[in-house]
Amino acid sequence: MLSIYKRFGIASISLITGLCLSCAHYKDPLSPEEALKSFELNDDRLGVEIVATEPQVLDPVDMAFDENGAMFVVEMPDYPSKPEDGSLGGPFGC
């Protein structure tokens, strides 16, 4: 009969091995085009589009749509680090 420690050890090794194997095929981040191709939709009425990518949008922190369907993206280039001199960061100093 296995002791509780051996069972815990076997379970831990199995879990870690499974996690490592499941992430092994993701070596580098996907390009936006590659990511777009990786989506699988179950409904033909749905679609996925690329609307904001680097370098046009850097460090997005929020997104909203107005009543006309226009999308607005808020960037925060100094997130998550704080400005070195203690001043407020961002292009407008806010």
C-alpha angles and dihedrals in degrees: 000000000000119000120237090254093055091048091050091048093050092047091049093050091048092050095047092047091050092050093048093049094047092054097039095093092058102080101148132013114273120249114244090256092050091047090050091054091050095064117103114198121193094201122064090208091067127079141180123219135182107240107157127026138156132303091030092050121034126184098351114199103173143011132197140174125219126218091273094054096254113148122225122194123197116213126200107186095180094052125148096011124070122234111268096230095049094248121130111269133219131080093284098040093246 
